[in-house]
């Protein structure tokens, strides 16, 4: 993993969403090749670096806080990447049902009662 959740909009370690984040970069996604290709095909190039904005470009395995509506679009099209729920902002629930995010969670076991 090259990037951590703090490598995105506010760079504070979580998928924080404030007034300046008009895109709602709320979902901590683990990039997959399929997701990156899908996003490119719908006009959202996440692989090309934009150094003027401090964006290094993503590769499979990178964690990045993505726009909730873009993640939902990928989900509906069959290309949703895994989600790190612990780093996903609660505001993502304004766009995506929790049950859907839980389906793709990689940091929460199916039976949360096993957590100590």
N, C-alpha and C positions, 0 to 999 in steps of 0.2 A: 504494500500500500504506500504510494507516494504522498498522497494528500490526506489530511485529516479534516474533520468537520470544521476546524477553525480556519481552514484555507478558503473560506467563501465570503459571503456578503459582508458581515461585520467582523469576521476573524476574531471571535471571542470564545471559541471552543464549543459553541452550540449553534443550532440553526435559528439564531435570533431573527426576529422579524419586527422591524420598526417602521415608522412612517416613510423613511427613505427607501425601504425595500418594497417598491411598488409591485414587484413580481411575486412576492411571497415565497422566498427561497426557504421553505419550511421542512422539506423532506430530506433527511440524510440518506442518500442512496449510495449503494455500492455499484459503481459503473460496470456494466457488462458490455461485451462487444456488440451484442444485439441491440441493447438500449442506445448505445452511442450511434450505431448505424441508423436506427429508427429516428433518433432526434435529428440527425443530419438530413434524413429524407423529408422531414417536416419543416426544415428551415432553421433548426436550432443546432448549430455546429458547436459541439462541446469538446472537440478534439484539437482544434486549431488554437494555439496560444494567442492571447491578446495581452501582450506585455504592458501596454499603456494602461490597462486596467488591473494589472497584477494577476491575470488569469493565465496559468501555465498550460492549459489544455489537458484534457483527461485521457487516461488509458484504462482499460479494463482492470478492475480491482481497486481503483481510486474511490475514496469516499468524497462526496460533494453534496452540499445542500442545494437541491434542485427546486425549481418552481413547482409548487403543488399541482397546478393545472397541467404542466408538462408531464409530471409523473402519472397523473390520472389519464392523460391522453395515451401514454405508453401502455398503461394497464389495459385500457379499453381496446387497444390495437394488438394486445398480446405480447408486449415487449417490456413489461414492468421489471425494473431491477430490484434486487433485495433492498431492504430498508433497515437502518439501525434506529430502532424506536427510541432508545435512550437519548439519542442526539436529535431526534425529530421534534420540531416545535409543535406545541398543542394547536396552534393556529392552522396546521395542516388539516385538522378535523373540520374546518370550515368548508373544505373542498372534497376531502376523501373520508369515507367512513372508516372508523377505527377497525372494524372487522376486516376490511380490505388490507389496511396497513399490516395488521397482525398476520395475515396470510403470507406476507413477504418479509416478515421480521427475521433477522438473522441473529439477534441478540437476546431473544426471549424463547425459552423452550416451550414446546406445545403444552406442557403441564406446568404452569407457573408455580404451583404449590411445591414443586421440588426445589425452588429457590429458598435458601436458608434464611 
